Amino acid sequence: MAAPTFAVSRDDVRDAVVLALTGALDAFTAPDLDEAVGAALTPGHELVLDPRELEFLATGGVRALFRAAESAGRARVAPRILVGEAQHARLVIDRVDIDGRPPLAT
């Protein structure tokens, strides 16, 4: 079985830029997210990260999500991470003890 690849798709919705993440987010694919976030930071718009379709999320991927939120904050863009209550990404994020966790939304 092949390992899941990582992909980011962008959707501009009203006053938000939504980055939908699919595949595997880990330390090896995190630079792809960093690049997508850099291109998506738009003053006056919210940055919404949607990891709900990730098949795999490692601690390096969680760090990348948090780094994305920090980058958004420095650019004065409001960050938000979409997660479901019992969704895979939420379970991983809740178990990683990293200071400065960005806002999670269901």
DSSP file (Angstrom, degrees, kcal/mol; ACC not computed):
  #  RESIDUE AA STRUCTURE BP1 BP2  ACC     N-H-->O    O-->H-N    N-H-->O    O-->H-N    TCO  KAPPA ALPHA  PHI   PSI    X-CA   Y-CA   Z-CA
    1    1 A M              0   0    0      0, 0.0     2,-0.1     0, 0.0     0, 0.0   0.000 360.0 360.0 360.0 130.9    0.0    0.0    0.0
    2    2 A A        -     0   0    0      1,-0.1     3,-0.1     3,-0.0     0, 0.0  -0.462 360.0-107.6 -75.8 145.5    1.4    3.4   -1.0
    3    3 A A        -     0   0    0     -2,-0.1    -1,-0.1     1,-0.1     2,-0.1  -0.452  42.9 -99.5 -68.9 144.4    1.8    6.1    1.6
    4    4 A P        -     0   0    0      0, 0.0    20,-0.2     0, 0.0     2,-0.1  -0.402  36.4-134.8 -65.9 140.2   -0.7    8.9    1.4
    5    5 A T        -     0   0    0     18,-0.1     2,-0.4    -2,-0.1    19,-0.4  -0.443  17.8-116.3 -86.5 168.0    0.6   12.0   -0.4
    6    6 A F        +     0   0    0     17,-0.3     2,-0.3    -2,-0.1    17,-0.2  -0.892  35.3 171.6-109.6 138.0    0.1   15.5    1.0
    7    7 A A  E     -A   22   0A   0     15,-2.2    15,-2.3    -2,-0.4     2,-0.4  -0.994  18.5-156.9-143.8 149.5   -1.9   18.1   -0.9
    8    8 A V  E     -A   21   0A   0     -2,-0.3     2,-0.4    13,-0.2    13,-0.2  -0.995   8.9-169.3-124.9 127.7   -3.3   21.6   -0.1
    9    9 A S  E     -A   20   0A   0     11,-2.3    11,-2.7    -2,-0.4     2,-0.4  -0.960  12.5-144.9-117.4 140.6   -6.2   23.1   -2.0
   10   10 A R  E     +A   19   0A   0     -2,-0.4     2,-0.4     9,-0.2     9,-0.2  -0.831  16.5 179.5-107.5 138.4   -7.1   26.8   -1.6
   11   11 A D  E     -A   18   0A   0      7,-2.2     7,-3.0    -2,-0.4     2,-0.7  -0.972  18.6-147.8-137.6 121.7  -10.6   28.3   -1.6
   12   12 A D  E     +A   17   0A   0     -2,-0.4     2,-0.5     5,-0.2     5,-0.2  -0.810  23.1 178.0 -91.1 115.0  -11.3   32.0   -1.2
   13   13 A V  E >   -A   16   0A   0      3,-2.5     3,-2.2    -2,-0.7    -2,-0.1  -0.962  52.5 -66.1-124.9 113.4  -14.6   32.4    0.6
   14   14 A R  T 3  S-     0   0    0     -2,-0.5     0, 0.0     1,-0.3     0, 0.0  -0.226 121.4  -7.9  46.9-113.4  -15.8   35.9    1.5
   15   15 A D  T 3  S+     0   0    0     30,-0.1    31,-2.8    -3,-0.1     2,-0.3  -0.013 125.0  77.7-101.4  29.2  -13.3   37.2    4.0
   16   16 A A  E <   -Ab  13  46A   0     -3,-2.2    -3,-2.5    29,-0.3     2,-0.6  -0.979  62.5-146.5-138.4 149.4  -11.4   34.0    4.5
   17   17 A V  E     -Ab  12  47A   0     29,-3.1    31,-2.8    -2,-0.3     2,-0.5  -0.980  24.2-158.1-110.9 118.7   -8.8   31.9    2.7
   18   18 A V  E     -Ab  11  48A   0     -7,-3.0    -7,-2.2    -2,-0.6     2,-0.7  -0.869   7.4-165.5-103.3 124.7   -9.5   28.2    3.4
   19   19 A L  E     -Ab  10  49A   0     29,-3.2    31,-3.0    -2,-0.5     2,-0.5  -0.929   8.8-159.6-108.6 108.9   -6.6   25.7    3.0
   20   20 A A  E     -Ab   9  50A   0    -11,-2.7   -11,-2.3    -2,-0.7     2,-0.4  -0.773   9.4-154.0 -90.1 127.9   -8.0   22.2    2.8
   21   21 A L  E     +A    8   0A   0     29,-2.9    32,-0.7    -2,-0.5     2,-0.3  -0.861  16.1 175.3-108.7 134.4   -5.4   19.6    3.7
   22   22 A T  E     +Ab   7  53A   0    -15,-2.3   -15,-2.2    -2,-0.4     2,-0.4  -0.940  45.2  16.7-133.6 157.2   -5.4   16.0    2.5
   23   23 A G  E    S- b   0  54A   0     30,-0.9    32,-3.0    -2,-0.3    33,-1.8  -0.712 106.7 -16.1  92.3-132.9   -3.1   13.0    2.8
   24   24 A A  E     - b   0  56A   0     -2,-0.4     2,-0.6   -19,-0.4    33,-0.2  -0.958  50.2-166.7-120.7 124.6   -0.2   12.9    5.3
   25   25 A L  E     + b   0  57A   0     31,-2.6    33,-2.3    -2,-0.5    36,-0.5  -0.942  34.5 128.2-112.2 114.4    1.1   15.9    7.2
   26   26 A D  S  > S-     0   0    0     -2,-0.6     4,-1.7    34,-0.2     3,-0.3  -0.739  75.4 -68.1-145.8-168.8    4.4   15.2    8.9
   27   27 A A  T  4 S+     0   0    0      1,-0.2    -2,-0.0    -2,-0.2    32,-0.0   0.799 129.9  51.7 -62.6 -28.6    7.9   16.7    9.2
   28   28 A F  T  4 S+     0   0    0      1,-0.2    -1,-0.2     2,-0.1     4,-0.1   0.823 117.7  35.2 -78.9 -31.5    8.6   15.8    5.6
   29   29 A T  T >> S+     0   0    0     -3,-0.3     3,-1.2     1,-0.2     4,-1.1   0.547  92.4  92.4 -98.8  -8.9    5.5   17.4    4.1
   30   30 A A  H 3X S+     0   0    0     -4,-1.7     4,-2.6     1,-0.3     3,-0.3   0.850  77.6  61.9 -55.4 -38.6    5.3   20.4    6.5
   31   31 A P  H 3> S+     0   0    0      0, 0.0     4,-2.2     0, 0.0    -1,-0.3   0.843  99.3  56.8 -59.2 -30.1    7.4   22.7    4.2
   32   32 A D  H <> S+     0   0    0     -3,-1.2     4,-2.1     2,-0.2    -2,-0.2   0.901 108.7  45.8 -65.2 -39.6    4.6   22.3    1.6
   33   33 A L  H  X S+     0   0    0     -4,-1.1     4,-2.8    -3,-0.3     5,-0.2   0.921 109.7  54.4 -67.1 -43.4    2.1   23.6    4.2
   34   34 A D  H  X S+     0   0    0     -4,-2.6     4,-2.3     1,-0.2    -2,-0.2   0.916 110.2  47.2 -55.0 -44.3    4.5   26.4    5.1
   35   35 A E  H  X S+     0   0    0     -4,-2.2     4,-1.8     2,-0.2    -1,-0.2   0.919 112.3  48.7 -64.6 -44.6    4.7   27.5    1.5
   36   36 A A  H  X S+     0   0    0     -4,-2.1     4,-1.2     1,-0.2    -2,-0.2   0.892 111.6  50.0 -64.1 -39.6    0.9   27.4    1.0
   37   37 A V  H >X S+     0   0    0     -4,-2.8     4,-1.3     1,-0.2     3,-0.5   0.926 107.4  54.0 -65.1 -44.5    0.3   29.4    4.1
   38   38 A G  H 3< S+     0   0    0     -4,-2.3     3,-0.3     1,-0.2    -1,-0.2   0.886 111.7  45.1 -56.2 -40.0    2.8   32.0    3.1
   39   39 A A  H 3< S+     0   0    0     -4,-1.8    -1,-0.2     1,-0.2    -2,-0.2   0.718 112.8  52.5 -75.7 -20.9    1.0   32.4   -0.2
   40   40 A A  H << S+     0   0    0     -4,-1.2     2,-0.7    -3,-0.5    -2,-0.2   0.615  74.4 112.3 -93.2 -13.0   -2.4   32.5    1.5
   41   41 A L     <  +     0   0    0     -4,-1.3     5,-0.1    -3,-0.3     6,-0.0  -0.481  41.3 171.2 -68.7 110.2   -1.8   35.2    4.1
   42   42 A T    >   -     0   0    0     -2,-0.7     3,-2.2     3,-0.2   -25,-0.1  -0.970  35.3-118.5-124.8 114.6   -4.0   38.1    2.9
   43   43 A P  T 3  S+     0   0    0      0, 0.0    34,-0.1     0, 0.0     3,-0.1  -0.217 100.6  23.2 -53.0 138.4   -4.5   41.1    5.2
   44   44 A G  T 3  S+     0   0    0     32,-0.6     2,-0.3     1,-0.3    33,-0.1   0.413 107.1  97.7  85.0  -2.0   -8.1   41.6    6.2
   45   45 A H  S <  S-     0   0    0     -3,-2.2    33,-0.3   -29,-0.0   -29,-0.3  -0.889  72.6-121.7-118.2 150.1   -8.9   37.9    5.6
   46   46 A E  E     -b   16   0A   0    -31,-2.8   -29,-3.1    -2,-0.3     2,-0.6  -0.643  20.3-135.3 -83.2 145.2   -9.1   35.0    8.1
   47   47 A L  E     -bc  17  79A   0     31,-3.1    33,-1.9    -2,-0.3     2,-0.6  -0.925  22.1-169.5-102.4 117.4   -6.8   32.0    7.5
   48   48 A V  E     -bc  18  80A   0    -31,-2.8   -29,-3.2    -2,-0.6     2,-0.5  -0.937   5.9-162.0-111.2 118.9   -8.8   28.7    7.9
   49   49 A L  E     -bc  19  81A   0     31,-3.1    33,-2.9    -2,-0.6   -29,-0.2  -0.885   4.1-166.5 -99.0 125.9   -6.8   25.5    8.0
   50   50 A D  E     +b   20   0A   0    -31,-3.0   -29,-2.9    -2,-0.5     3,-0.4  -0.836  20.6 161.4-118.1  93.2   -9.0   22.4    7.4
   51   51 A P  E >   +     0   0A   0      0, 0.0     3,-1.9     0, 0.0    38,-0.2   0.234  41.4 112.3 -92.5  14.9   -7.2   19.2    8.3
   52   52 A R  E 3  S+     0   0A   0      1,-0.3    36,-0.2    30,-0.2    37,-0.1   0.717  76.9  49.4 -64.7 -20.6  -10.4   17.1    8.5
   53   53 A E  E 3  S+b   22   0A   0    -32,-0.7   -30,-0.9    -3,-0.4    -1,-0.3   0.301  80.1 124.6-101.3   9.3   -9.4   15.0    5.4
   54   54 A L  E <   -b   23   0A   0     -3,-1.9   -30,-0.2   -32,-0.2     3,-0.1  -0.472  45.5-162.5 -66.9 138.0   -5.9   14.2    6.5
   55   55 A E  E    S+     0   0A   0    -32,-3.0     2,-0.3     1,-0.3   -31,-0.2   0.704  78.9  21.4 -88.7 -24.1   -5.2   10.5    6.6
   56   56 A F  E     -b   24   0A   0    -33,-1.8   -31,-2.6     2,-0.0     2,-0.4  -0.991  60.3-177.9-148.3 133.8   -2.2   10.9    8.8
   57   57 A L  E     -b   25   0A   0     -2,-0.3   -31,-0.2   -33,-0.2     2,-0.2  -0.935  10.6-173.5-136.8 112.0   -1.1   13.7   11.2
   58   58 A A    >>  -     0   0    0    -33,-2.3     4,-2.0    -2,-0.4     3,-0.7  -0.486  43.6 -98.8 -96.8 170.5    2.3   13.4   13.0
   59   59 A T  H 3> S+     0   0    0      1,-0.3     4,-2.6     2,-0.2     5,-0.2   0.854 125.4  58.1 -60.1 -33.7    3.6   15.7   15.7
   60   60 A G  H 3> S+     0   0    0      1,-0.2     4,-1.5     2,-0.2    -1,-0.3   0.850 106.7  49.4 -62.6 -32.9    5.7   17.4   13.0
   61   61 A G  H <> S+     0   0    0     -3,-0.7     4,-2.1   -36,-0.5    -2,-0.2   0.870 108.3  51.9 -71.6 -38.6    2.5   18.1   11.2
   62   62 A V  H  X S+     0   0    0     -4,-2.0     4,-2.4     2,-0.2    -2,-0.2   0.924 108.7  51.3 -63.1 -43.5    0.9   19.5   14.3
   63   63 A R  H  X S+     0   0    0     -4,-2.6     4,-2.7     1,-0.2    -1,-0.2   0.893 108.1  52.8 -59.1 -38.8    3.9   21.8   14.7
   64   64 A A  H  X S+     0   0    0     -4,-1.5     4,-2.2     2,-0.2    -1,-0.2   0.891 107.9  50.5 -65.0 -39.4    3.4   23.0   11.1
   65   65 A L  H  X S+     0   0    0     -4,-2.1     4,-1.8     2,-0.2    -2,-0.2   0.922 113.4  45.3 -62.5 -43.7   -0.3   23.8   11.9
   66   66 A F  H  X S+     0   0    0     -4,-2.4     4,-2.2     2,-0.2    -2,-0.2   0.887 111.3  52.5 -67.3 -38.9    0.7   25.8   14.9
   67   67 A R  H  X S+     0   0    0     -4,-2.7     4,-2.6     2,-0.2    -1,-0.2   0.885 107.1  53.7 -62.8 -38.6    3.5   27.5   13.0
   68   68 A A  H  X S+     0   0    0     -4,-2.2     4,-2.2     1,-0.2    -1,-0.2   0.910 108.6  48.8 -61.7 -42.4    1.0   28.4   10.3
   69   69 A A  H  X S+     0   0    0     -4,-1.8     4,-2.4     2,-0.2    -2,-0.2   0.890 110.9  50.3 -65.4 -38.8   -1.2   30.0   13.0
   70   70 A E  H  X S+     0   0    0     -4,-2.2     4,-2.4     2,-0.2    -2,-0.2   0.916 109.8  50.5 -64.6 -42.7    1.8   31.9   14.3
   71   71 A S  H  X S+     0   0    0     -4,-2.6     4,-1.5     1,-0.2    -2,-0.2   0.900 110.1  50.7 -61.1 -40.6    2.7   33.2   10.9
   72   72 A A  H  <>S+     0   0    0     -4,-2.2     5,-3.1     1,-0.2     3,-0.2   0.931 109.0  50.9 -62.9 -45.4   -0.9   34.3   10.4
   73   73 A G  H ><5S+     0   0    0     -4,-2.4     3,-1.5     1,-0.2    -2,-0.2   0.902 108.5  51.2 -59.8 -41.9   -0.8   36.2   13.7
   74   74 A R  H 3<5S+     0   0    0     -4,-2.4    -1,-0.2     1,-0.3    -2,-0.2   0.819 110.7  49.4 -64.6 -29.6    2.4   38.0   12.8
   75   75 A A  T 3<5S-     0   0    0     -4,-1.5    -1,-0.3    -3,-0.2    -2,-0.2   0.340 119.2-113.7 -89.3   6.9    0.8   39.0    9.5
   76   76 A R  T < 5S+     0   0    0     -3,-1.5   -32,-0.6     1,-0.2     2,-0.4   0.876  73.7 135.8  60.1  40.3   -2.3   40.3   11.4
   77   77 A V      < -     0   0    0     -5,-3.1    -1,-0.2    -8,-0.1    -2,-0.2  -0.976  59.3-120.7-116.5 129.5   -4.5   37.6    9.9
   78   78 A A        -     0   0    0     -2,-0.4   -31,-3.1   -33,-0.3     2,-0.3  -0.557  30.7-151.5 -72.1 123.8   -6.8   35.7   12.2
   79   79 A P  E     +c   47   0A   0      0, 0.0     2,-0.3     0, 0.0   -31,-0.2  -0.681  17.8 175.1 -96.5 152.6   -6.1   32.0   12.1
   80   80 A R  E     -c   48   0A   0    -33,-1.9   -31,-3.1    -2,-0.3     2,-0.5  -0.972  18.2-151.8-151.7 141.0   -8.5   29.1   12.7
   81   81 A I  E     -cd  49 104A   0     22,-1.8    24,-3.1    -2,-0.3     2,-0.5  -0.971  17.3-141.7-115.6 122.5   -8.2   25.3   12.5
   82   82 A L  E     + d   0 105A   0    -33,-2.9     2,-0.3    -2,-0.5    24,-0.2  -0.708  33.3 156.5 -84.6 126.2  -11.3   23.4   11.7
   83   83 A V        -     0   0    0     22,-3.7     2,-0.2    -2,-0.5    -2,-0.0  -0.992  35.6-126.9-145.0 149.7  -11.7   20.1   13.6
   84   84 A G    >   -     0   0    0     -2,-0.3     3,-0.9     1,-0.1     6,-0.2  -0.520  34.4-105.9 -88.5 165.1  -14.6   17.8   14.5
   85   85 A E  T 3  S+     0   0    0      1,-0.3    -1,-0.1    -2,-0.2    21,-0.0   0.908 118.1  18.4 -59.0 -45.5  -15.2   16.7   18.1
   86   86 A A  T 3  S+     0   0    0      4,-0.1    -1,-0.3     5,-0.0     2,-0.2   0.005  96.6 133.5-115.2  27.2  -14.0   13.1   17.5
   87   87 A Q    <>  -     0   0    0     -3,-0.9     4,-2.1     1,-0.1     3,-0.4  -0.499  66.1-114.8 -83.7 148.8  -12.1   13.7   14.3
   88   88 A H  H  > S+     0   0    0      1,-0.2     4,-2.1     2,-0.2     5,-0.2   0.877 113.7  49.0 -50.6 -51.0   -8.6   12.3   13.8
   89   89 A A  H  > S+     0   0    0      1,-0.2     4,-2.8     2,-0.2    -1,-0.2   0.894 110.6  51.9 -60.9 -39.7   -6.8   15.7   13.7
   90   90 A R  H  > S+     0   0    0     -3,-0.4     4,-2.6     1,-0.2    -1,-0.2   0.910 108.2  51.3 -62.5 -42.9   -8.5   16.9   16.8
   91   91 A L  H  X S+     0   0    0     -4,-2.1     4,-0.8     2,-0.2    -1,-0.2   0.896 113.6  44.1 -63.1 -40.6   -7.5   13.8   18.7
   92   92 A V  H >X S+     0   0    0     -4,-2.1     4,-0.9    -5,-0.2     3,-0.8   0.939 113.6  49.6 -69.5 -47.1   -3.8   14.2   17.7
   93   93 A I  H >< S+     0   0    0     -4,-2.8     3,-0.7     1,-0.3    -2,-0.2   0.897 108.3  54.2 -59.4 -41.6   -3.8   18.0   18.4
   94   94 A D  H 3< S+     0   0    0     -4,-2.6    -1,-0.3     1,-0.2    -2,-0.2   0.758 109.1  49.0 -65.3 -23.7   -5.3   17.4   21.9
   95   95 A R  H << S+     0   0    0     -4,-0.8     2,-0.6    -3,-0.8    -1,-0.2   0.591  91.9  87.5 -92.6 -12.1   -2.5   14.9   22.8
   96   96 A V    <<  -     0   0    0     -4,-0.9     2,-1.2    -3,-0.7    -4,-0.0  -0.786  69.8-147.2 -91.9 125.4    0.4   17.1   21.7
   97   97 A D        +     0   0    0     -2,-0.6     2,-0.4     4,-0.0    -3,-0.1  -0.729  39.5 146.2 -96.8  89.3    1.6   19.4   24.5
   98   98 A I        -     0   0    0     -2,-1.2     3,-0.4   -35,-0.0    -2,-0.1  -0.990  47.0-119.0-125.5 130.6    2.8   22.5   22.6
   99   99 A D  S    S+     0   0    0     -2,-0.4    -2,-0.0     1,-0.2     0, 0.0  -0.307  91.3  31.5 -64.5 150.0    2.4   26.0   24.1
  100  100 A G  S    S-     0   0    0      1,-0.2    -1,-0.2   -30,-0.0   -30,-0.0   0.848  74.4-169.3  76.2  36.7    0.4   28.6   22.2
  101  101 A R        -     0   0    0     -3,-0.4    -1,-0.2     1,-0.1     3,-0.1  -0.375  20.6-125.7 -60.6 130.6   -2.2   26.3   20.6
  102  102 A P        -     0   0    0      0, 0.0   -22,-0.1     0, 0.0    -1,-0.1  -0.241  40.0 -73.4 -72.6 166.9   -4.2   28.3   18.0
  103  103 A P        -     0   0    0      0, 0.0   -22,-1.8     0, 0.0     2,-0.4  -0.361  45.9-151.5 -63.4 136.0   -8.0   28.4   18.2
  104  104 A L  E     -d   81   0A   0    -24,-0.2     2,-0.4    -3,-0.1   -22,-0.2  -0.881  10.1-164.9-107.1 142.5   -9.8   25.2   17.1
  105  105 A A  E      d   82   0A   0    -24,-3.1   -22,-3.7    -2,-0.4   -25,-0.0  -0.970 360.0 360.0-128.8 143.8  -13.3   25.4   15.6
  106  106 A T              0   0    0     -2,-0.4   -21,-0.1   -24,-0.2   -24,-0.1   0.395 360.0 360.0-104.5 360.0  -15.8   22.6   15.0
